[in-house]
Amino acid sequence: MSVAENRALRFAFATALALAMAYALDFPLPFLAPLFVVFLSAMPGPPMGPKGLFGLLMVIIASLTVGVLLIPLIRYYPFSAVLIVAVGLYFSMYLTLIHGKRLLGTFLTIGFTLISVAGSVDFLLATTVIKSLVLGISAAVLCQWLVYPFFPEKATAVPPSEAPSGEALSNWFAVRATLIVMPAYLLALTNPSQYLMTIMKSVSLGQQTSAMDARHAGRELIGSTFVGGIMAILFWVLLTIAPNLWMFSLWMFVFAFYTAAKLYGFLKTRVAPSFWINALVTMLILLGPAVEDSANGKDALTAFVQRFATFIAVTLYAWGALAFLESWRKRRLAKAEAVIAAGP
């Protein structure tokens, strides 16, 4: 097999195995386990070792503790808490986008946003989310360990990502991503039970827009969100043919393999790899709660439509905010250059 085929199969098997393990063992928020496999497997290479997993779990616990400490502030001093969250989001996005510490930055973002929102309703809900995150990341790494020996690859040096030129531009990327995530956070505070997963979607959008300009953002953001929604609907229809864990895992393998084939270039695509990562993330965030709603006897279709409409609204906001902020920044730069050219 080619390297691309090897990576695609490893990606698909690990994702499907994580889903099967999470649902079979009745994890809280079980769809987070395959979601973390997607995050961890997006960059090719061997999985982290035991020391790396232990270090990552320590980072997760420390990061999520931040969210727990914010819970009393959210309840009694909401304005101050929102300001602290905004500063924390900026710091997290700076680590993620500028220093390349994606996992650390992502979990700091989750700690500042997801945990504090869940705790604003019920402390037990916050601890449940923390438990699901720790179990999900542990299951994701374990599944990578189990799958990797069957599809190994030679270790190759990962080319360093190009850092943004200039400290001002670096700060601008972090500020821009923060402004994209904050409205979703404020929306989730109004109704955490309905909009909690919207935060995950907005975080994905905030990270995705770091390498985009406004001209390409529409196709990337809106297109990938719609494709993720279509994939979720198709997955749900196929799952209704035989709604059991075996078929759930099989269809997860099929969809993950197709996405990975696009991601690693096994199948040709006209869009960037981030398009397919965002589409698969959107599918999992939509599909996981829908399965939970169906299992609990709720109206899964109505809840799905509401979540998808919210995701589209959040994506449209991200696109509009990106276009507005870039236009505003260019006008300021042009004005500053004109003042400098005019001289004293």
N, C-alpha and C positions, 0 to 999 in steps of 0.2 A: 504494500500500500504506500501511497505517497504520504508525505508529511502532513499535508492538509487533510487527507482522509483519516489519518491516524488521530489527529487532533479533534476532528469533528466527531468521530466515534467515541473518543474519551470524554468529550464534553457531553454528548448525548447520554451515554451510559451513566455517568456520574450524576447528571441531573435527574434522570428517571429513578435511579437507585435512592437518591436523597428524598425524592417525593414518596416513594414506596415506604422507606424507613420512617419518615415523619408521620405519615397517616397510619401506618400499621402500629406504631408505638403511641399513637394518640398524643402527639406533641400539641401544645397550645400554638395557635397560628402556624399550622404545619407547612403552609406554602412558603414560609420564609427559608426553609432548608434548601429547596431547589433554587430559590432566588439567590441565596448566598453562593451556591455552586456557579451560577451565571457570573456573579461578580468576581469570584476567585479564578474562574477558568477563562475569563475574557482574554487575559494575557497568557500565551502558550508557555509551557515549561512544566517541570515537575512540581508536585504539591509541596507545601511547607512541611518541615519535619516536626517531631514532637516538641522540640524546644520552641520552634516558631509558633506552634499552636498554643503552647502554654503562654508565651509572651503575648500573643494576640488576645487570648482570653483575659489576661491581666489588663491589657489596654481596654478591652470591652467593658470589664467591670469598673475600671476607673472612669471611663467615659460616661457610662450609664449612671454612675454615682452622681455625676454632675446634674443629670436630669432629676434625680431623686431629691437633691438638695434644693432644686428650684421649685419643688412642689409647694412648700409653705409660702414662698414669695408669690407664686401664681395665684394662690387663694386669697392672700391678705394684702399684697402690694403688687397688683397686676401691672401697673405702668412701669415700675422699676424692673420687674421681672422681664417684661417684653424688651426693655432696653438691654438688659444683660444677655438675653437670648440673641438679640441682633448683633451684639459684639462677639458673642461666642460663635455665631454663624459665620461672621466675617473671618475669624481666626481659623475655623474649621475649613472653610473654602480656600483660604490661603494655603493651608497645609496640603489640601487635596490638589488644587489646580497649579500651584506655583512650585511646591517642593516635591510633588509626586507621591506624597504619603496618602494614597487613596483610601486604604482601609482605616487608618487612624483618623483621617479627616471625616470619612463617612460615618464612623461610629460616634465621633464627637458631635456631628450634626444630629444623629439620631438621639443622642443623649440630651442635647439641648432642646430638641423639638418633640420627638415622639413620646419620650418618657414624661416630660413635664406636662404635655397635653393630657396623657392618660391619667397622670396623678392628679390633675385638676378636678377630675370626676370622682375617682376612687383610688386610694393607695393600692388596693389589691389588684386593680387593673394594671397599674404601673409595674408591680412585681410580676404579674403574669406576662407582660410584654418583655420584661428583662429576662425572665426564664425562657421564653420562646426564642429570644435572640441568642442566648448562650447555647441552648440546645440546637438551634438551627445552624449556627456556625460550626459547632462540634460535629454535627452530622454531615455537613458539607465537606469538611476536611477529611473525615473518616471515609466517606464515599470516594473522594479523590484518591486516597491511599489504596482502597480496594481495587479501583479500576486501573490505576496507572501501570501496574506491572503487566497488564495485558496489552497495553498500547503505549509502550515507552518511546522516548525519543532522545536523541543525543542532546546533551546540554549545549546550548549556543548562547553567545553573549547577546543580551537584549540591547538594541541600539538605544542610546539615551534620547529621551524626548527633548524636543527643542523648547527651551525656556523662553518665556516672553521677554522681549527686549525692553530693558528699562524698568526701574523700580516703580515708577508711576503707572506704567501699563500693567505690571503685576498686581498692584493694589486695585487697579480698575477692574480687572477680571474678578477678583474676590468680592468687591463691592457690588458688581453687576449680578453675580450669582446670589449674593445675600438678598438683594432687592427682589429677585425672582422667587425665592423661597418664603420670605416673610409674609406675604399676603396669604399663602396657603396655611401657614402656621396660625395666623390670626383667625382665618376661617375655621380651622379645626378647633380652636378654643370655644367657638360658639356652639358646636355640636360634635364633641370628640367621637362619639360612637359612629357617626355617619361619615365624618371627614378625616378620620385618623390616617387611612391609607393614602389620602391625597398628599400628605406630607412626603411619603416615599416617592410619589410621582414627581413632586416639585423638586425634591433633592436631585433626582435623576436628570430633570430638565436643567437645573442650575449648573450641574457638572457638565452636561452635554453642550451648553451654549458657550463654554469657555473657548472652544476652537471654531466658532461660527461668526459669520457676519450676518447682518440683517437680511441680505439678499438671498442667502441659502437657508436661513432658519425656517422659513415656511415649509419647504419640502421636507427638511429633516425632522422638525418637531411635529408639525401637524400630520405629515405623511406617516411617520413611524407610530404615532399614537393611533391613527385610524387602522393601520395594518395590525397593530397589537390588538385592537378591539375586534377586528375581523377574525384574527386567529383565535381569540377567546370564544367567539360565537361558534366558529367551526369546531373547535375542541369540544365545546359543550354539546353540540348536536351529535358529534361522533360518540361522545361518552354516554349519551342517553340510549344508544343502541344496546350497550351492555354495561350498566353502571356498577362496576366492581373495581377493586383496587388493582387487579391484574391489567384490565383494560386502561385504567387511569394511568398506570405506569407506562404501558405500551404507547399510548397516544402521546404521553410526555416525551418519550424517547423519539418518536417520529417528528414532533414539532421542534424539539431541541436539536435534532440532527439536521433538519432543514435549515434552521437558523445558523448553526455552526458551520454548515457547508457554505453559506453566504458569507459568514464572518471570516473564515479562513481562506476564502478564495477557491474552495473546491467547486462551487457553483458560481458562475459569473454574476455580478451585480453592478448596477450603475450608481449605487449609493454607497456612502461611507459605512465602514463596519459598525460605527456607533448607531446607525439607523436600525440595524437588526438587533443589537443589544437592547436598545430602548423599546423596540417592538416586543421582544420576548419578556422584558421586565413588565411592560404594560399588560401583556397577556396574563402573566402570573398574578399580578396584583388584582386584576379583574376576576380571574377564574377562582383563585383561592377563597376569597370571601363568598363568592356565589355558591361554591360547594358547601361551605359552612352554613350558609343560609338555607340551602336545600335540606341538609342533614337536620337542621333545627326546626324544620317545618315552616320556614318563612317564605315569602314570595320572592324567590331568587331572581325572576325576570325583572320585576320592578326595581329591586335593589341594584341589579346589574345596569339597567338603563340609567338610574340616578348616578351611579359611580362613573359610568362612561361619559355622561354629560358633564359631570364635574371635571373629569380629566381633560375633556376637550376645552372647557372653559379655562382651566389652569394653563393648558398648552397655548391657547390663544393669548392669554395674558402674558406668558413668557415671551412669545413672539413679539407682541406689541411693545412690551417693556424693553426688549432687546433693541428693537428698531428705534424707539424713542430715546433711550439712553445713548445709543451710538450716534444718533443725529445730534443730540445735545452736546455730546463730547466733541464731535467734529466742529460744531459751531464755536465752542469755547476755544478750541485749538486754533481755528482760523482767526478768531478775534485777537487772541494773544499774539499770533504771528504778525497780524496787521499792526498791532501796537508796537511790536519790536521793530518792524520794518519802517514805521513812521519815525522812530527815533525820538529823542528828547525835544 
